[in-house]
């Protein structure tokens, strides 16, 4: 079946996603630095599922109903602390290095981040929604190529309200793999932009992403700089992470 690929570059487009009819559409959400990379890492290390929410108050409310769940997330890149919650320190931030098997194995995680969880919620009406990253790119491309969807939107979470280079390049890498593996894949102009940006940067992808706003901010923080290299590793997890009708992200199958 022919599939058209579109790329959504900025959070400004989240509202149009909510308003559009997505019943025959699949979405893959990219927040490479760091939310979707962290979700994939958590699932690979045995987390039962993650509940993405937009607001801190919503996360706290869910935690009161599910006291065994872990609270996770960030604002301004840093773990959410008592000053933002009225007294509750979150258990985890948004660094994939925190989500070890010992910490998250068998646990439910309630997560709120600046952009990534907003992007996932904006896609909730889609027929299928996957969590994309470089860490599970090949597996997610295979899932998309085998699905019956007529239209695929690659949703870049962005930085603030602007585009993020690392998400655009991940979307471009996804497009490149889809085009190579599926002759019935038809990128539209937005997908061509991401695809050409990826091909231009591919010879030294790490250097290109290290110059991005998000990467520069993380690299400048001695406690977070290792996250950049970790999030740019390619195809280290053979899993597909999907957002279910109940609003939880879990491993497919």
C-alpha distance (Angstrom), angle and dihedral (degrees) to the residues before:
residue distance angle dihedral
X1 . . .
X2 3.81 . .
X3 3.78 114.4 .
X4 3.80 127.2 -164.6
X5 3.81 117.0 -146.5
X6 3.79 122.8 -149.8
X7 3.79 127.5 179.4
X8 3.80 122.3 -145.5
X9 3.80 107.6 -158.3
X10 3.81 108.0 -175.2
X11 3.82 141.9 34.6
X12 3.80 88.1 -113.5
X13 3.82 85.0 78.7
X14 3.81 94.8 55.2
X15 3.79 92.0 88.5
X16 3.80 93.1 53.4
X17 3.81 88.7 51.9
X18 3.81 89.3 56.3
X19 3.80 91.5 49.4
X20 3.81 98.7 45.1
X21 3.78 126.3 88.7
X22 3.80 102.0 -107.3
X23 3.80 98.7 170.5
X24 3.82 92.6 117.4
X25 3.80 94.3 32.7
X26 3.78 132.5 95.7
X27 3.79 123.8 -156.9
X28 3.77 131.6 -156.0
X29 3.80 113.3 -165.4
X30 3.81 120.8 -151.6
X31 3.79 123.8 -165.8
X32 3.78 96.7 153.5
X33 3.83 95.7 173.4
X34 2.95 90.8 68.2
X35 3.80 138.7 -52.8
X36 3.81 102.5 71.3
X37 3.81 91.7 39.8
X38 3.79 88.4 52.4
X39 3.82 92.9 48.6
X40 3.80 91.5 51.4
X41 3.82 90.4 48.1
X42 3.81 91.4 49.7
X43 3.79 92.5 52.3
X44 3.80 92.1 45.0
X45 3.81 87.4 54.9
X46 3.77 94.1 52.6
X47 3.80 107.0 -89.7
X48 3.81 110.4 158.6
X49 3.80 92.8 -139.7
X50 3.77 146.2 -43.3
X51 3.79 126.6 -123.3
X52 3.83 109.4 -152.0
X53 3.79 114.2 -153.0
X54 3.78 132.2 174.4
X55 3.80 104.8 -138.9
X56 3.80 133.2 49.6
X57 3.82 90.3 -132.9
X58 3.80 89.9 56.0
X59 3.80 90.8 52.2
X60 3.79 91.6 50.1
X61 3.80 91.8 48.7
X62 3.81 91.6 51.8
X63 3.79 90.6 48.1
X64 3.81 90.3 56.4
X65 3.81 88.4 55.9
X66 3.82 93.1 42.7
X67 3.81 105.5 34.6
X68 3.82 93.2 173.3
X69 3.81 92.6 59.7
X70 3.79 122.0 101.5
X71 3.80 119.0 -120.2
X72 3.79 113.0 -136.1
X73 3.76 138.8 171.1
X74 3.77 149.9 85.8
X75 3.76 146.3 -114.4
X76 3.81 118.6 -160.1
X77 3.80 86.2 1.1
X78 3.81 94.5 -63.0
X79 3.79 131.5 107.8
X80 3.81 112.6 -90.2
X81 3.78 110.3 -104.5
X82 3.77 139.6 -171.8
X83 3.80 93.4 -84.1
X84 3.82 90.1 67.7
X85 3.79 97.9 39.5
X86 3.77 104.9 41.5
X87 3.78 94.2 -105.5
X88 3.81 110.4 -23.3
X89 3.81 122.0 110.1
X90 3.79 112.9 -152.4
X91 3.81 115.6 -120.1
X92 3.79 95.1 -132.2
X93 3.77 138.5 20.0
X94 3.80 126.3 -151.6
X95 3.80 100.2 -81.2
X96 3.81 113.0 116.4
X97 3.82 87.8 -146.5
X98 3.80 89.1 69.9
X99 3.81 93.1 57.8
X100 3.78 98.8 80.5
X101 3.79 123.8 158.4
X102 3.80 89.1 -109.2
X103 3.80 91.6 54.2
X104 3.81 103.3 39.8
X105 3.80 106.8 19.1
X106 3.80 109.8 128.7
X107 3.82 92.7 -0.3
X108 3.78 134.9 123.8
X109 3.81 113.3 -132.1
X110 3.80 125.6 -154.5
X111 3.79 106.5 -156.3
X112 3.80 136.3 -172.2
X113 3.81 124.2 175.8
X114 3.76 134.5 169.3
X115 3.81 96.6 -102.5
X116 3.79 114.9 -10.0
X117 3.79 99.1 67.7
X118 3.83 90.0 43.5
X119 3.80 89.2 55.3
X120 3.79 92.7 51.3
X121 3.79 92.9 49.5
X122 3.81 90.4 49.7
X123 3.82 88.5 59.2
X124 3.79 97.6 47.6
X125 3.82 95.0 109.7
X126 3.82 92.5 56.9
X127 3.79 119.8 110.5
X128 3.80 90.5 -117.6
X129 3.81 131.7 5.7
X130 3.80 125.8 -166.9
X131 3.79 131.8 -172.4
X132 3.79 109.1 -126.6
X133 3.79 133.5 -161.7
X134 3.77 139.2 143.4
X135 3.81 86.5 -99.9
X136 3.83 93.1 68.2
X137 3.80 101.9 17.7
X138 3.80 98.8 125.8
X139 3.81 93.6 48.3
X140 3.81 91.7 47.9
X141 3.81 92.3 48.8
X142 3.80 89.5 51.4
X143 3.81 89.9 50.9
X144 3.81 91.7 50.5
X145 3.80 93.6 46.7
X146 3.82 91.1 53.4
X147 3.80 96.4 45.6
X148 3.82 123.9 99.1
X149 3.82 94.3 -127.0
X150 3.81 119.9 134.0
X151 3.79 94.6 -160.7
X152 3.78 130.3 34.4
X153 3.81 123.1 -167.0
X154 3.78 118.4 -163.3
X155 3.79 103.7 -153.1
X156 3.80 116.0 -155.0
X157 3.80 110.2 -157.7
X158 3.80 92.8 -152.0
X159 3.79 131.1 -166.5
X160 3.79 117.2 -73.2
X161 3.79 101.6 -37.8
X162 3.81 94.0 -33.6
X163 3.80 136.5 86.4
X164 3.80 119.0 -86.3
X165 3.81 119.1 -140.9
X166 3.80 94.2 -145.5
X167 3.82 92.4 54.9
X168 3.81 91.9 46.3
X169 3.81 91.1 51.7
X170 3.81 91.8 47.4
X171 3.81 89.1 51.7
X172 3.80 88.6 49.1
X173 3.80 91.5 50.8
X174 3.81 88.5 50.4
X175 3.83 90.7 50.9
X176 3.80 91.3 48.9
X177 3.80 91.8 53.4
X178 3.82 92.5 45.2
X179 3.81 93.4 50.1
X180 3.80 91.1 47.6
X181 3.79 93.7 50.1
X182 3.79 102.4 35.2
X183 3.82 122.8 47.4
X184 3.82 89.8 -169.0
X185 3.81 91.7 61.0
X186 3.83 112.7 112.5
X187 3.82 117.3 -170.4
X188 3.80 113.6 -157.2
X189 3.80 121.8 -145.0
X190 3.81 94.7 -79.8
X191 3.81 90.1 52.3
X192 3.81 89.8 47.5
X193 3.81 89.1 55.8
X194 3.81 91.1 54.1
X195 3.80 91.8 42.5
X196 3.81 93.8 52.1
X197 3.81 91.8 45.1
X198 3.79 88.9 53.3
X199 3.81 94.3 48.0
X200 3.82 89.8 49.0
X201 3.82 92.1 50.8
X202 3.80 98.6 35.5
X203 3.84 96.9 94.7
X204 3.81 88.8 64.5
X205 3.77 106.4 10.3
X206 3.79 95.0 159.6
X207 3.79 92.7 55.6
X208 3.79 90.9 48.5
X209 3.79 93.1 51.5
X210 3.79 93.3 42.6
X211 3.79 86.3 63.9
X212 3.80 92.9 55.7
X213 3.80 120.2 107.1
X214 3.80 95.3 -113.0
X215 3.79 93.5 46.8
X216 3.80 93.1 48.8
X217 3.80 90.5 52.1
X218 3.81 92.6 50.1
X219 3.80 94.3 43.3
X220 3.79 89.6 53.7
X221 3.82 90.7 58.5
X222 3.80 112.4 77.2
X223 3.82 90.8 -153.3
X224 3.81 94.8 51.9
X225 3.79 106.9 30.9
X226 3.81 93.9 95.9
X227 3.81 89.4 61.8
X228 3.80 91.9 73.3
X229 3.79 96.0 61.0
X230 3.80 91.2 42.3
X231 3.80 93.6 52.4
X232 3.82 92.7 49.8
X233 3.81 95.7 57.2
X234 3.79 109.9 117.0
X235 3.81 126.1 -127.1
X236 3.79 99.2 -18.9
X237 3.82 93.1 142.5
X238 3.80 123.8 53.9
X239 3.78 94.9 -155.5
X240 3.78 138.0 110.3
X241 3.80 115.0 -143.1
X242 3.79 114.6 -156.6
X243 3.78 135.5 -175.9
X244 3.79 108.9 -126.0
X245 3.82 129.9 -149.9
X246 3.81 88.2 -99.3
X247 3.81 90.7 61.2
X248 3.82 95.6 -109.0
X249 3.80 124.9 126.0
X250 3.79 110.8 -136.0
X251 3.78 139.2 160.4
X252 3.79 112.0 -86.9
X253 3.77 115.5 -116.3
